[in-house]
């Protein structure tokens, strides 16, 4: 393993039905004025918004509502949120939702404390912010693990870029699996596949030699597959919901990445496509992964073969054959859980869009094969 130091900042409140108790425990440190941030109307339709607001107001807090955070949050939305924080004198930001809401709030937290453009600060000057409005998260859509780190994926519509950017760590994360029942199963499945993708992207990073982080990762991947099967068979399986929620946290809380230079080439490709099409993140990953992994051969064969055996139960002893069988098993799993396997299934057919996405894809250093933009385009075309 590579050399590393590890200190983890996010306090976790995990457990079914534990949202109210956890929120009350954290309220004394929040300050007086809370920005309650969320996405679409489902939070209000299910009554969860009023439930959280009532808890906060009963504790003497003034609540400022900030809704309408979109599935692929935009930099313009970040600026609007930062403006609300400044004008309203917000003491604390409480993000309620999934990765999009949580990501948006991380960057609002940073942008609200500076007049500099956060995007230009990172991509033009190579600097990251160091002052933040305190934030916390109540997770209703697990899968992204966004509550576990300070990275966010934001779409800059003017630049036609969907890229990572860094903001604040959460003071706490509330992981109550009951809250995931407010979502349609299609969204739950998409989130769980994102978790599996995070695990695979970390696993395929360097070093390629087997190490303890990767062996823990194998267990998490098996657990995602097992519990996603269980939840599809019985959407009321509370144990499976909780397991998937903690799988999501484990995939992004840094534990699996210790000693690793991660891959995340699939994520970078999907982000680029998302900037032009606004496609669902988990669905985009499902479409890209099998084709991308076939292009990892032969450089990635040993690692893909181990994943095939340890995660997918492939018995083949020849590494090349095992790697291919593992990719086939992944593709079959994607079909089995009802995720798309080609762009046509989500109405993306314009090769010009795919060309533009390929040209704006960030090429990651941890990937076992060093791609060119032309090769990324070929992979995207194979997915049509």
C-alpha positions in Angstrom: 0.0 0.0 0.0 1.0 3.6 -0.5 2.0 5.8 2.5 -0.9 7.8 4.0 -2.2 9.8 7.0 -5.9 9.4 7.9 -8.2 11.6 10.0 -11.9 11.5 9.4 -14.0 14.5 10.1 -17.7 13.6 9.6 -19.7 12.4 12.6 -22.1 9.6 11.6 -25.6 9.0 12.9 -26.6 5.6 11.5 -29.8 3.7 12.2 -33.3 3.1 11.1 -35.8 5.7 12.6 -33.0 7.7 14.2 -33.4 11.0 12.3 -35.2 13.0 14.9 -33.0 12.0 17.8 -29.8 12.7 15.8 -31.1 16.1 14.6 -32.0 17.2 18.1 -28.5 16.2 19.4 -26.8 18.4 16.8 -29.1 21.5 17.1 -27.3 23.2 20.0 -24.2 23.7 17.8 -26.1 25.0 14.7 -26.6 28.6 15.5 -29.9 30.4 15.3 -30.6 30.7 11.5 -30.7 27.5 9.4 -30.9 27.3 5.6 -33.0 24.1 4.9 -31.9 23.0 1.5 -33.6 20.4 -0.7 -34.4 19.3 -4.2 -37.8 18.7 -5.7 -41.3 18.5 -4.3 -41.1 15.0 -2.9 -39.7 16.2 0.4 -42.9 18.2 0.9 -45.3 15.7 -0.5 -44.0 13.0 1.9 -44.3 15.4 4.9 -40.6 15.1 5.7 -39.9 18.8 5.0 -42.5 19.9 7.6 -41.3 17.3 10.1 -37.7 18.6 9.9 -38.8 22.2 10.0 -41.0 21.6 13.0 -38.1 20.0 14.9 -35.9 22.9 14.1 -38.4 25.6 15.0 -39.3 23.8 18.2 -35.7 24.1 19.1 -35.8 27.8 18.6 -34.3 28.0 15.1 -35.3 30.3 12.3 -35.7 28.3 9.1 -34.9 29.8 5.7 -36.1 27.5 2.8 -33.8 26.9 -0.2 -35.4 24.4 -2.6 -35.3 23.4 -6.3 -31.8 22.0 -6.3 -31.7 20.0 -9.5 -30.4 16.4 -10.1 -27.2 17.8 -11.7 -26.7 20.9 -9.6 -25.5 23.9 -11.6 -22.9 26.5 -10.7 -25.7 29.2 -11.1 -27.7 27.4 -8.4 -24.6 27.5 -6.2 -24.4 31.3 -6.6 -28.1 31.7 -5.8 -27.6 29.7 -2.6 -24.5 31.6 -1.6 -26.5 34.9 -2.1 -29.3 33.6 0.2 -26.7 32.7 2.9 -25.1 36.1 2.8 -28.3 38.2 2.6 -30.1 36.1 5.3 -27.2 35.8 7.7 -27.3 32.0 7.7 -25.5 30.3 10.5 -25.8 26.7 9.3 -26.8 24.9 6.1 -28.8 21.7 6.5 -28.9 19.6 3.3 -31.8 17.2 3.0 -31.7 14.8 0.1 -29.2 12.9 -2.0 -25.9 13.6 -3.7 -27.1 16.5 -5.8 -28.5 18.5 -2.8 -25.5 17.6 -0.6 -23.0 18.5 -3.3 -24.6 21.8 -4.1 -24.6 22.7 -0.4 -20.9 21.9 0.0 -20.0 24.5 -2.6 -22.6 27.0 -1.4 -20.9 26.8 2.0 -17.6 27.8 0.4 -18.9 30.4 -2.1 -20.8 32.2 0.6 -17.5 33.0 2.4 -15.6 34.5 -0.5 -16.1 37.0 -3.3 -13.9 34.9 -5.5 -15.3 32.6 -8.1 -14.9 29.1 -6.6 -14.7 27.5 -10.0 -12.0 29.8 -11.3 -10.1 29.5 -8.0 -9.7 25.7 -8.6 -9.4 25.4 -12.3 -7.5 28.6 -13.1 -5.4 29.0 -10.0 -5.2 25.6 -8.4 -6.5 26.8 -5.1 -9.3 25.4 -2.8 -11.3 27.4 -0.3 -10.5 27.2 3.4 -13.5 29.1 5.0 -17.0 27.6 5.1 -20.5 28.1 6.6 -21.0 25.0 8.8 -23.1 22.3 7.1 -24.9 19.0 8.0 -26.7 16.4 5.9 -29.9 14.3 6.3 -29.6 11.6 3.6 -32.8 10.5 1.8 -31.1 9.1 -1.3 -28.0 7.0 -0.6 -25.6 5.8 -3.2 -23.4 8.8 -3.9 -21.8 8.9 -0.5 -21.6 12.7 -1.0 -22.2 13.3 2.7 -18.9 11.5 3.5 -16.4 13.9 1.8 -15.8 17.5 0.6 -15.9 16.8 -3.1 -18.8 17.8 -5.3 -19.8 17.5 -8.9 -21.2 20.7 -10.3 -22.4 21.5 -13.8 -21.1 24.8 -15.2 -23.7 25.4 -17.9 -21.9 28.3 -19.6 -18.7 26.3 -19.9 -20.6 23.1 -20.8 -18.6 21.3 -18.1 -19.6 18.9 -15.3 -16.6 18.5 -13.1 -15.4 17.9 -9.5 -15.0 20.9 -7.2 -14.1 21.0 -3.5 -16.0 22.6 -0.7 -16.9 21.9 3.0 -17.0 18.7 5.0 -20.2 18.1 6.8 -20.2 18.4 10.6 -22.5 15.4 10.7 -24.4 13.0 8.5 -27.7 11.4 9.4 -28.2 8.0 7.8 -31.7 6.8 8.6 -32.8 4.1 6.1 -36.5 4.9 6.7 -36.0 8.1 4.7 -35.0 6.2 1.6 -38.6 4.9 1.4 -39.7 8.4 0.2 -38.0 7.6 -3.2 -39.2 5.5 -6.1 -37.3 2.2 -6.4 -35.8 3.2 -9.8 -33.9 6.0 -8.0 -32.9 3.7 -5.1 -31.5 1.2 -7.7 -29.6 3.9 -9.6 -28.1 5.1 -6.3 -27.0 1.7 -5.3 -25.3 1.2 -8.7 -23.4 4.4 -8.1 -22.1 2.9 -4.9 -21.0 -0.2 -6.8 -19.3 2.1 -9.4 -17.5 4.0 -6.7 -16.1 0.7 -5.3 -15.0 -0.5 -8.7 -13.4 2.8 -9.6 -11.4 2.7 -6.4 -10.6 -1.0 -6.8 -9.2 -0.5 -10.3 -6.8 2.2 -9.2 -3.2 1.9 -8.3 -1.4 0.0 -6.9 -2.7 -3.1 -8.7 -1.2 -5.5 -6.2 -3.7 -7.0 -3.8 -3.9 -5.0 -0.5 -6.1 -4.7 2.5 -8.1 -1.7 1.2 -9.0 -3.7 -1.9 -10.0 -6.8 0.1 -12.3 -4.7 2.2 -13.6 -3.3 -1.1 -14.4 -6.7 -2.4 -16.6 -7.3 0.7 -18.5 -4.0 0.1 -19.1 -4.8 -3.6 -20.5 -8.3 -2.7 -22.7 -6.7 -0.1 -24.1 -4.1 -2.5 -24.9 -6.9 -5.0 -26.5 -9.1 -2.4 -28.6 -6.4 -0.8 -29.7 -4.8 -4.0 -31.0 -8.2 -5.1 -32.8 -8.5 -1.7 -34.3 -5.0 -1.9 -35.6 -5.5 -5.4 -37.2 -8.8 -4.3 -38.7 -7.0 -1.2 -38.8 -3.2 -1.2 -39.8 -3.3 2.5 -36.6 -5.1 3.5 -35.4 -2.6 6.0 -32.2 -4.5 6.7 -31.2 -4.4 3.0 -31.9 -0.6 2.9 -29.7 0.0 5.9 -26.9 -2.2 4.4 -27.0 -0.3 1.1 -26.9 3.0 3.0 -23.7 2.0 4.9 -22.2 0.5 1.7 -22.6 3.9 0.2 -20.9 5.6 3.1 -18.0 3.1 3.1 -17.4 3.6 -0.6 -16.8 7.3 -0.1 -15.6 7.9 3.5 -12.0 7.3 2.5 -11.5 3.9 4.0 -11.4 2.0 0.6 -9.1 4.7 -0.9 -6.4 4.5 1.8 -3.1 3.7 0.0 -4.7 4.0 -3.4 -4.5 6.3 -6.4 -8.1 5.8 -7.6 -9.3 5.3 -11.2 -12.6 7.1 -11.6 -12.3 7.3 -15.4 -15.8 6.1 -15.8 -17.1 8.9 -13.6 -15.2 11.5 -15.5 -16.7 10.2 -18.8 -20.2 10.2 -17.4 -19.8 13.7 -16.0 -18.8 14.9 -19.4 -21.8 13.3 -21.0 -24.0 14.7 -18.3 -22.9 18.2 -19.0 -24.3 17.9 -22.5 -27.4 15.7 -21.8 -28.3 16.0 -18.1 -28.6 12.2 -18.0 -29.1 10.3 -14.8 -25.8 9.7 -13.2 -26.2 6.1 -12.2 -27.7 5.2 -15.5 -24.8 6.8 -17.4 -22.3 4.8 -15.3 -24.2 1.6 -16.0 -24.0 2.2 -19.8 -20.3 3.1 -19.8 -18.8 0.6 -17.4 -18.8 -2.7 -19.4 -17.6 -1.0 -22.6 -14.9 0.9 -20.7 -13.7 -2.3 -18.9 -13.3 -4.1 -22.2 -11.0 -1.4 -23.3 -9.0 -1.9 -20.1 -7.7 -5.1 -21.5 -4.9 -6.2 -21.5 -3.5 -3.7 -19.0 -6.3 -4.2 -16.5 -6.6 -8.0 -16.9 -5.1 -9.2 -13.6 -7.3 -6.8 -11.5 -10.4 -7.4 -13.5 -9.8 -11.2 -13.2 -9.5 -10.9 -9.4 -12.7 -8.9 -9.3 -14.4 -11.5 -11.4 -13.5 -14.2 -9.0 -13.9 -12.5 -5.7 -17.0 -10.4 -6.5 -18.8 -12.2 -9.3 -17.9 -15.8 -8.3 -16.2 -16.6 -11.6 -14.3 -19.9 -11.4 -12.2 -19.6 -14.6 -8.4 -19.9 -13.9 -7.2 -18.1 -17.0 -7.0 -14.4 -16.2 -8.0 -13.1 -19.7 -11.0 -15.4 -19.8 -11.9 -14.6 -16.2 -11.7 -10.9 -16.8 -14.1 -11.1 -19.8 -16.5 -13.3 -17.9 -16.5 -10.8 -15.0 -17.3 -7.9 -17.4 -20.1 -10.1 -18.8 -21.4 -10.7 -15.3 -21.4 -7.0 -14.6 -23.3 -6.3 -17.8 -25.9 -9.1 -16.9 -26.3 -7.6 -13.5 -27.0 -4.2 -14.9 -29.7 -5.7 -17.1 -31.1 -7.8 -14.3 -31.7 -4.7 -12.0 -33.4 -2.8 -14.8 -30.6 -0.3 -15.6 -30.0 0.8 -19.2 -27.1 -0.8 -21.2 -27.0 1.7 -24.1 -27.5 5.3 -24.9 -30.6 4.7 -27.0 -32.4 3.5 -23.9 -32.2 7.0 -22.5 -32.7 8.8 -25.8 -29.1 9.8 -26.5 -28.2 9.1 -30.2 -26.3 12.2 -31.4 -22.7 11.3 -32.0 -21.8 15.0 -32.0 -22.8 15.2 -28.4 -20.7 12.2 -27.5 -17.7 13.7 -29.4 -18.1 16.9 -27.4 -18.3 14.9 -24.2 -15.2 12.9 -25.1 -13.2 16.0 -25.8 -14.1 17.5 -22.4 -13.5 14.4 -20.4 -10.8 14.6 -17.7 -8.2 11.8 -18.1 -7.5 10.3 -14.7 -3.9 9.4 -13.6 -5.0 6.3 -11.6 -6.4 4.5 -14.6 -4.5 1.3 -15.6 -4.6 2.5 -19.3 -3.8 6.0 -20.4 -6.7 6.9 -22.8 -6.9 9.6 -25.4 -10.0 11.7 -26.1 -10.4 9.8 -29.4 -10.4 6.5 -27.5 -13.0 7.9 -25.1 -15.1 8.8 -28.2 -14.8 5.2 -29.5 -16.0 3.8 -26.2 -19.0 6.2 -26.1 -19.9 5.2 -29.7 -19.8 1.6 -28.8 -22.5 2.3 -26.1 -25.0 3.6 -28.6 
